Amino acid sequence: MKLKYMIFCEDIRHEVGGKFTLVGVISNNLWTQEFPLVIPKLCLFMEWEGVTKDATVALNIIPPKGLKAPDTKPIMKIGHQPGINARSIMALAGFPFQEPGEYTFSLECDGKTIASETIKVEKYEPSKHVN
């Protein structure tokens, strides 16, 4: 099983005909003027290839050094669908980026890390961005 991509956004809508609408797509860099930066609904949209059996995937969120990791690891079920790629969605309510730094979203299956993506959160200082 291999992750083709993971997209972070603020909402995901399942549309007619198997389509999805991703709202508020988030890049791998975020800037904020104050911390904590709380995203009311942080969604992960993923597509998988090579799913040969049903699998359970856990999300391990690794915050910057010195910050406490979340107490829970959300899980999702990935169903085997012969001949097609599997898609999965995970929504995290009220997700806080407590401090500046890199937050790694690591996906684990059978006790092994199978993929990860990182969001770097930085403090925005307007005086440094004036022309």
Summary of the structure (lengths in Angstrom):
residues: 131
radius of gyration: 16.2
end to end distance: 47.4
largest distance: 54.6
contacts: 331
relative contact order: 0.29
helix: 5%
strand: 60%
